């Protein structure tokens, strides 16, 4: 998913402060894409929607690269969100279906690591090229190549083979306590990632007096990248719940350092704390998706849609709450909220696992 934070400063010079309204359109698109992908892939299979989602995202990327009127930019960002919501959810479900219970978690971690590589590559391209339009056109060319590739490869068939789940079956998923509990793990995880990425630079600037605090977010991505590449090996040795506890424990160390130890005089300690945070929080989505893929095999797409949607609600909710704290000068609540969300994840995940029907 594109970071609009790298695009907005360039557009501001052309269109003024009105561009700050644009990012609010992205989560609307992501929610639409998230709600679409699950039932569609369960009923009709993966291939066509993956191609459609890629084309929708491609149209949005091209709109951002080549259009300059505000309404066109709104539509472009909406398309990026819809396409991105479809691609994010569908690729995770696809990996969850292809691999067995022993290897699924590690493969989902590798998929997540490539999301991190994409984020770092996009950031690096914009900084090196000094503008966002050429990188977007390069991304578009790569996306076209993948669309062509998708047209010629085989994908798993729809589930179940008899024609897809009924609306009643989809609603029936909401009666499973395990699904709702796993979804609320993602509620806190998504909110945790959101407040980390949104408010940490301001927290470091205001409370620690640190210059160039935005650079710290790069270390979160690097830490997450490393953690997700190692996730499979660690899960094979420790199992799912112990692995999550190890990762969350590392994140807690990072949050404590960030909130109560680091200072602007020692920027390397700040960056180390951010890497620990990135490493620690990177395991939750793959671990939860591993459970969902194993538990709801006949309707995994719909289960993923529900869980990711509730996760997005957590993203919105925790950002709004933390925004209120920052508006009222209560900056010290950020590390406390981070620690609270981490503890809730550690509490809810084993409870969710215990509710899985054998």
URTAMO-V264424 format. One record per backbone hydrogen bond with DSSP energy under -0.5 kcal/mol. NH is the residue of the N-H (numbers start at 1). CO is the residue of the C=O. E is the energy in kcal/mol with one decimal. If there is no record, write none. Layout:
NH,CO,E
NH,CO,E
//
This chain:
4,2,-0.9
6,3,-1.6
7,4,-1.0
8,4,-2.7
9,5,-0.6
10,7,-0.6
11,7,-2.1
12,8,-2.4
13,9,-0.9
14,10,-0.6
14,11,-0.8
15,11,-3.0
16,12,-2.1
19,16,-1.7
20,17,-1.9
21,18,-1.8
22,19,-1.5
24,21,-0.8
25,22,-2.3
26,23,-1.1
27,23,-0.7
28,24,-0.6
29,25,-1.7
30,26,-2.4
31,27,-2.4
32,28,-2.1
33,29,-2.7
34,30,-2.5
35,31,-2.4
36,32,-1.6
37,33,-2.1
38,34,-0.8
40,36,-1.5
41,37,-2.7
42,38,-2.1
43,39,-1.7
44,40,-3.4
45,40,-0.5
45,41,-1.4
46,156,-0.9
50,46,-2.3
51,47,-2.1
52,48,-2.6
53,49,-3.4
54,50,-1.9
55,51,-2.2
56,52,-2.7
57,53,-2.4
58,54,-2.5
59,55,-2.5
60,56,-1.9
61,57,-2.5
62,58,-2.5
63,59,-2.1
64,60,-2.2
65,61,-1.8
66,62,-1.8
67,63,-2.3
73,69,-2.0
74,70,-2.5
75,71,-2.1
76,72,-2.4
77,73,-2.6
78,74,-2.3
79,75,-2.4
80,76,-2.4
81,77,-2.4
82,78,-2.7
83,79,-2.9
84,80,-2.8
85,81,-2.8
86,82,-2.2
87,83,-2.7
88,84,-2.9
89,85,-1.8
90,86,-2.9
91,87,-2.3
92,88,-1.4
93,89,-2.3
94,90,-2.7
95,91,-2.2
96,92,-2.3
97,93,-2.0
98,94,-2.2
99,95,-1.8
103,100,-0.5
104,100,-2.3
107,103,-2.1
108,104,-2.5
109,105,-1.8
110,106,-2.0
111,107,-2.4
112,108,-2.4
113,109,-2.0
114,110,-1.8
115,111,-1.3
116,112,-1.6
117,113,-2.2
118,114,-2.3
119,115,-2.1
120,116,-2.6
121,117,-2.7
122,118,-2.5
123,119,-2.1
124,120,-2.6
125,121,-2.7
126,122,-2.2
127,123,-2.1
128,124,-2.5
129,125,-2.5
130,126,-1.6
136,132,-1.9
137,133,-2.1
138,134,-2.2
139,135,-2.7
140,136,-2.2
141,137,-1.9
142,138,-1.9
143,139,-2.5
144,140,-2.3
145,141,-1.8
146,142,-1.9
147,143,-2.4
148,144,-2.2
149,145,-2.1
150,146,-2.9
151,147,-1.3
152,148,-0.5
152,149,-1.5
153,150,-0.8
159,42,-1.6
163,160,-1.5
164,160,-0.9
165,159,-0.6
170,166,-2.0
171,167,-2.6
172,168,-2.0
173,169,-0.9
173,170,-1.0
174,171,-1.5
175,172,-1.7
176,173,-1.9
177,175,-0.7
180,176,-1.7
181,177,-2.7
182,178,-2.8
183,179,-2.5
184,180,-1.9
185,181,-1.5
186,182,-1.8
187,183,-1.5
188,184,-1.8
189,185,-2.3
190,186,-3.2
191,187,-1.8
192,188,-2.3
193,189,-2.5
194,190,-2.2
195,191,-2.5
196,192,-1.9
197,193,-2.4
198,194,-2.3
199,195,-2.1
200,195,-0.6
200,196,-1.2
203,199,-2.6
204,200,-2.7
205,201,-2.2
206,202,-2.8
207,203,-2.5
208,203,-0.6
208,204,-1.0
209,205,-0.6
210,204,-2.0
213,210,-0.5
215,212,-1.3
216,213,-1.9
217,214,-1.4
218,215,-1.3
219,215,-0.7
219,216,-0.7
220,216,-1.0
221,217,-1.8
222,218,-2.2
223,219,-2.4
224,220,-2.5
225,221,-2.4
226,222,-2.3
227,223,-2.5
228,224,-2.5
229,225,-1.7
230,226,-1.7
231,227,-0.9
232,228,-0.5
234,230,-2.1
235,231,-2.9
236,232,-2.1
237,233,-1.2
238,234,-2.8
239,235,-2.1
243,239,-1.4
244,240,-2.3
245,241,-2.3
246,242,-2.2
247,243,-2.5
248,244,-3.1
249,245,-2.4
250,246,-2.0
251,247,-2.2
252,248,-2.5
253,249,-1.8
254,250,-1.9
255,251,-2.6
256,252,-2.6
257,253,-2.5
258,254,-2.7
259,255,-2.6
260,256,-2.4
261,257,-1.8
262,257,-2.9
264,208,-0.8
266,263,-1.5
269,266,-1.1
270,266,-1.2
271,267,-2.5
272,268,-2.2
273,269,-2.4
274,270,-2.3
275,271,-2.1
276,272,-2.3
277,273,-2.2
278,274,-2.6
279,275,-2.8
280,276,-2.6
281,277,-2.6
282,278,-0.9
283,280,-0.8
284,281,-0.6
287,283,-2.4
288,284,-2.8
289,285,-2.9
290,286,-1.9
291,287,-1.8
292,288,-2.6
293,289,-2.7
294,290,-1.6
295,291,-2.2
296,292,-2.5
299,296,-0.6
300,297,-0.7
302,38,-0.5
303,299,-2.3
304,300,-2.6
305,301,-2.3
306,302,-2.5
307,303,-2.3
308,304,-3.0
309,305,-2.5
310,306,-2.2
311,307,-2.1
312,308,-2.5
313,309,-1.7
314,310,-1.6
315,311,-2.0
316,312,-2.3
317,313,-2.7
318,314,-2.7
319,315,-1.5
320,316,-2.1
321,317,-2.4
322,318,-2.5
323,319,-2.4
324,320,-2.0
325,321,-2.0
326,322,-2.5
327,323,-2.4
328,324,-1.4
329,326,-1.6
330,325,-2.9
331,329,-1.3
333,330,-1.3
334,331,-1.8
336,332,-0.7
337,333,-2.7
338,334,-2.3
339,335,-2.4
340,336,-2.5
341,337,-2.6
342,338,-2.1
343,339,-2.3
344,340,-2.3
345,341,-2.0
346,342,-2.0
347,343,-1.8
348,344,-2.7
349,345,-2.2
350,346,-0.6
351,347,-0.9
352,348,-2.8
353,349,-2.5
354,350,-1.8
355,351,-0.8
355,352,-0.9
356,353,-1.4
//
